[in-house]
Amino acid sequence: MATWFITGCSTGIGRAAAAVVARAGHTVVATARRPETLDDLVAAHPDTVIALPLDVTDDASVASAVDATLERVGHIDVLVNNAGIGYFSTIEESDADDVHAMMEANFWGAARVTTAFLPHLRERRAGHILTVSSIAGVRGSAGLGYYCATKFAVSGFMEALAAEVGHLGIRVTLIEPGPVRSLWIPSGEKNEAVLPDYAEVMEPFWDRIRGLPGKQPGSPEALAEAMLALVDAPQPPLHFVAGVHALAGARTKIERLTAEVEGWEALTRSVDRPVSPADAGA
């Protein structure tokens, strides 16, 4: 049995992951800004779930949670970066403070927790880092510009990390789901003010956002079960696209990118020129 450390366990994907992993017999360090929200989870799994306070936007909180974890359980095998928030607005109409707060949670939070555990994982020459990103980290979407930016940042960070730590026995997987039944939409800050120039794009967007809660196709429990499968896999993927919506979005992005690369290949190749003796300093 393994030991898992999961962030953002009060609701949604994090809560489901903690419950599913605990039912499978693993030890779970479940974290949340308000650990009392995890009391029922601990009561249901008193021998396998440990609840700790954690605010991923606070360095001291991260350090305290990591120290407490290693003191109580000795080591971790799986880190799940799940904590994060949403924000819904056009880019031009976005609030700077809201955007900065989201970047702190979604990108810097995952970076803080990951780097805090890296010395431990390096020493053990083992571990698997699962980071819940989004299909919004694969392709940009109107109305989610800054949210997409946080997820693209997470994806770049984790891709680079995978290249740095793979030879140390540390595995890295980005989980990129489409809509999952969670509080991501209801709890996310929203700026519904729409300038007339954006109405054509944003009015259908807001209609979808208002009608989606409770109807998302993605199951948080099924996603948690997929995490178990990823950790058990001999060669887990760097990118795990989760759900049919995300699969369609990823394929569309791949097709468009391929078409653009091939369509502009001649101009692309024109950028490289032979190095002249003068340029080489001869």
C-alpha positions as MATLAB code, in Angstrom:
seq = 'MATWFITGCSTGIGRAAAAVVARAGHTVVATARRPETLDDLVAAHPDTVIALPLDVTDDASVASAVDATLERVGHIDVLVNNAGIGYFSTIEESDADDVHAMMEANFWGAARVTTAFLPHLRERRAGHILTVSSIAGVRGSAGLGYYCATKFAVSGFMEALAAEVGHLGIRVTLIEPGPVRSLWIPSGEKNEAVLPDYAEVMEPFWDRIRGLPGKQPGSPEALAEAMLALVDAPQPPLHFVAGVHALAGARTKIERLTAEVEGWEALTRSVDRPVSPADAGA';
ca = [
       0.000    0.000    0.000;
       1.144    3.531   -0.816;
       0.985    6.869    0.957;
      -0.745    9.698   -0.914;
      -0.649   13.442   -0.213;
      -3.604   15.263   -1.812;
      -4.305   18.994   -1.873;
      -7.738   20.626   -2.063;
      -9.737   17.806   -0.486;
     -12.718   19.771    0.846;
     -14.824   19.231   -2.293;
     -14.841   17.929   -5.840;
     -11.968   15.999   -7.363;
      -9.767   16.224   -4.270;
     -12.482   14.929   -1.956;
     -13.307   12.087   -4.346;
      -9.632   11.192   -4.741;
      -9.105   11.033   -0.985;
     -12.145    8.791   -0.507;
     -11.419    6.457   -3.434;
      -7.744    6.075   -2.544;
      -8.579    5.426    1.127;
     -11.170    2.800    0.179;
      -8.476    1.085   -1.870;
      -6.491    0.677    1.348;
      -3.855    3.356    0.852;
      -2.853    5.915    3.468;
      -4.072    9.396    2.553;
      -2.867   12.720    3.879;
      -5.883   14.838    2.938;
      -5.409   18.594    3.099;
      -7.656   21.630    2.962;
      -7.564   25.230    4.086;
     -10.227   24.308    6.653;
      -9.406   20.778    7.832;
     -12.686   20.538    9.739;
     -14.360   20.051    6.355;
     -12.598   16.681    6.272;
     -13.966   15.400    9.601;
     -16.468   13.058    7.956;
     -13.767   11.684    5.668;
     -11.531   10.922    8.648;
     -14.459    9.390   10.520;
     -15.206    7.097    7.580;
     -11.551    6.024    7.249;
      -9.974    6.552   10.687;
      -7.091    4.159   10.046;
      -6.063    5.478    6.635;
      -6.922    9.203    6.402;
      -4.982   11.970    8.112;
      -6.364   15.518    7.772;
      -3.992   18.477    7.770;
      -4.475   22.208    7.214;
      -2.909   23.558    4.035;
      -3.110   26.826    2.172;
      -1.109   26.287   -1.012;
      -0.686   30.059   -1.448;
       1.263   30.363    1.825;
       4.895   29.241    2.096;
       4.734   28.655    5.847;
       1.563   26.595    5.542;
       3.133   24.403    2.848;
       6.300   23.875    4.893;
       4.279   23.001    7.991;
       2.105   20.499    6.118;
       5.116   18.804    4.513;
       6.966   18.575    7.833;
       3.886   17.217    9.622;
       3.335   14.648    6.893;
       6.868   13.289    6.936;
       6.873   13.242   10.743;
       3.613   11.271   10.914;
       3.893    8.865    7.974;
       7.605    8.885    7.194;
       7.352    9.219    3.429;
       4.976    9.793    0.540;
       4.671    7.799   -2.654;
       2.140    9.918   -4.543;
       1.608   13.684   -4.565;
      -1.648   14.964   -6.030;
      -1.690   18.692   -6.795;
      -5.402   19.387   -7.026;
      -6.108   22.647   -5.190;
      -7.197   25.429   -7.502;
      -9.882   27.952   -8.383;
     -11.661   29.185  -11.496;
     -12.216   32.645  -12.942;
     -14.628   33.570  -15.713;
     -14.265   36.763  -17.738;
     -12.954   38.185  -20.956;
      -9.268   39.051  -20.752;
      -9.870   42.775  -21.183;
     -12.515   42.887  -18.456;
     -10.671   40.717  -15.928;
      -9.902   42.034  -12.456;
      -6.164   42.116  -11.740;
      -6.491   41.107   -8.077;
      -8.702   38.136   -8.940;
      -6.283   37.053  -11.641;
      -3.267   37.267   -9.328;
      -5.112   35.262   -6.649;
      -5.911   32.545   -9.190;
      -2.320   32.350  -10.392;
      -1.167   32.010   -6.790;
      -3.519   29.079   -6.221;
      -3.387   27.290   -9.550;
       0.247   27.687  -10.585;
       2.321   28.823   -7.645;
       0.385   26.555   -5.286;
       1.255   23.460   -7.294;
       4.844   24.687   -7.689;
       5.215   25.339   -3.943;
       3.949   21.948   -2.843;
       5.904   20.104   -5.509;
       9.220   21.790   -4.779;
       8.692   21.331   -1.040;
       8.475   17.557   -1.536;
      11.219   17.250   -4.178;
      14.135   16.794   -1.735;
      12.239   13.929   -0.102;
      11.366   12.300   -3.417;
      14.929   12.704   -4.720;
      16.334   11.071   -1.611;
      13.989    8.096   -2.045;
      14.565    7.915   -5.818;
      10.843    7.244   -6.175;
       7.450    8.880   -6.309;
       4.697    9.952   -8.656;
       3.513   13.553   -8.977;
      -0.029   13.876  -10.338;
      -1.138   17.412  -11.140;
      -4.737   18.204  -11.985;
      -4.535   20.654  -14.860;
      -7.355   20.989  -17.406;
      -8.152   20.783  -21.076;
      -7.874   24.567  -20.614;
      -4.146   23.922  -20.271;
      -4.113   22.320  -23.712;
      -6.148   24.819  -25.730;
      -7.315   28.353  -25.024;
     -11.003   29.189  -24.597;
     -12.837   32.499  -24.773;
     -14.037   33.572  -21.342;
     -11.301   31.611  -19.597;
      -8.211   33.433  -20.799;
      -6.447   33.903  -17.481;
      -7.586   30.526  -16.183;
      -6.069   28.952  -19.304;
      -2.870   30.888  -18.625;
      -2.575   29.323  -15.157;
      -3.078   25.845  -16.566;
      -0.671   26.356  -19.480;
       1.875   27.501  -16.869;
       1.308   24.347  -14.821;
       1.688   22.205  -17.937;
       4.995   23.829  -18.924;
       6.308   23.538  -15.383;
       5.421   19.860  -15.084;
       6.754   18.982  -18.539;
      10.088   20.564  -17.594;
      10.050   18.818  -14.215;
       9.463   15.448  -15.880;
      12.579   16.004  -17.997;
      14.606   16.895  -14.901;
      13.578   14.113  -12.520;
      12.741   11.110  -14.686;
      16.225    9.628  -14.293;
      15.764    9.848  -10.504;
      12.805    7.482  -10.519;
      10.238   10.263  -10.056;
       7.268   10.112  -12.412;
       5.143   13.084  -13.448;
       1.626   13.057  -14.915;
      -0.590   15.972  -15.907;
      -4.297   15.181  -15.631;
      -6.271   17.259  -18.130;
     -10.025   16.817  -17.647;
     -12.948   18.490  -19.322;
     -16.033   19.477  -17.283;
     -16.210   17.499  -14.032;
     -19.069   17.627  -11.530;
     -17.577   19.896   -8.877;
     -17.914   23.387   -7.387;
     -15.419   24.841   -9.872;
     -18.088   26.904  -11.666;
     -20.247   27.949   -8.680;
     -17.249   28.898   -6.539;
     -15.214   30.699   -9.212;
     -15.209   34.478   -9.439;
     -17.136   35.805  -12.422;
     -17.139   39.081  -14.285;
     -20.256   38.959  -16.417;
     -19.994   42.537  -17.652;
     -19.711   42.224  -21.411;
     -18.593   45.027  -23.671;
     -20.739   45.149  -26.824;
     -17.801   44.073  -28.979;
     -17.558   40.783  -27.039;
     -21.268   39.979  -26.865;
     -21.240   37.679  -29.901;
     -18.709   35.397  -28.237;
     -19.508   35.838  -24.560;
     -23.294   35.604  -24.451;
     -23.227   31.958  -25.624;
     -20.348   31.367  -23.188;
     -22.346   32.615  -20.220;
     -25.350   30.546  -21.295;
     -23.174   27.427  -21.210;
     -21.595   28.328  -17.869;
     -24.947   28.991  -16.212;
     -26.431   25.747  -17.491;
     -23.501   23.420  -16.841;
     -23.365   22.882  -13.033;
     -24.758   19.475  -12.195;
     -24.696   18.401  -15.835;
     -20.961   18.009  -16.330;
     -20.192   14.615  -17.871;
     -17.060   14.030  -15.816;
     -17.348   11.997  -12.617;
     -14.907   12.972   -9.844;
     -15.023    9.401   -8.516;
     -14.196    7.939  -11.937;
     -11.336   10.421  -12.281;
     -10.040    9.315   -8.877;
     -10.171    5.691  -10.009;
      -8.196    6.708  -13.093;
      -5.543    8.173  -10.797;
      -5.155    4.777   -9.140;
      -4.710    3.195  -12.566;
      -2.126    5.796  -13.575;
      -0.072    5.213  -10.441;
      -0.169    1.448  -10.981;
       0.845    1.734  -14.653;
       4.411    0.585  -15.453;
       4.856    3.531  -17.842;
       2.316    6.261  -17.012;
       1.765    9.087  -19.485;
       3.013   12.622  -19.032;
      -0.365   13.866  -20.309;
      -3.586   12.087  -19.369;
      -6.576   13.618  -21.171;
      -9.650   12.813  -19.080;
     -13.142   12.584  -20.530;
     -14.730   12.725  -23.972;
     -15.003   16.537  -23.982;
     -11.292   16.878  -23.254;
     -10.457   14.200  -25.807;
     -12.293   16.117  -28.536;
     -10.610   19.371  -27.513;
      -7.155   17.813  -27.503;
      -7.644   16.232  -30.902;
      -8.903   19.516  -32.363;
      -5.827   21.307  -30.990;
      -3.491   18.663  -32.417;
      -5.163   18.824  -35.828;
      -5.053   22.629  -35.964;
      -1.445   22.795  -34.788;
      -0.400   20.140  -37.286;
      -2.147   21.985  -40.113;
      -0.492   25.275  -39.175;
       2.972   23.745  -38.843;
       2.687   22.005  -42.196;
       1.002   24.920  -43.957;
       3.728   27.364  -42.923;
       6.666   24.974  -43.138;
       8.402   26.815  -45.990;
       8.423   30.120  -44.088;
       9.424   28.278  -40.932;
      12.486   26.810  -42.626;
      13.420   30.186  -44.089;
      14.254   31.505  -40.620;
      17.352   29.289  -40.394;
      20.296   30.509  -42.490;
      23.839   29.160  -42.870;
      26.282   30.774  -40.461;
      28.636   33.066  -42.352;
      32.313   33.381  -41.425;
      31.634   36.918  -40.205;
      28.806   35.728  -37.947;
      30.998   32.923  -36.620;
      33.710   35.415  -35.669;
      36.205   34.026  -38.155;
];
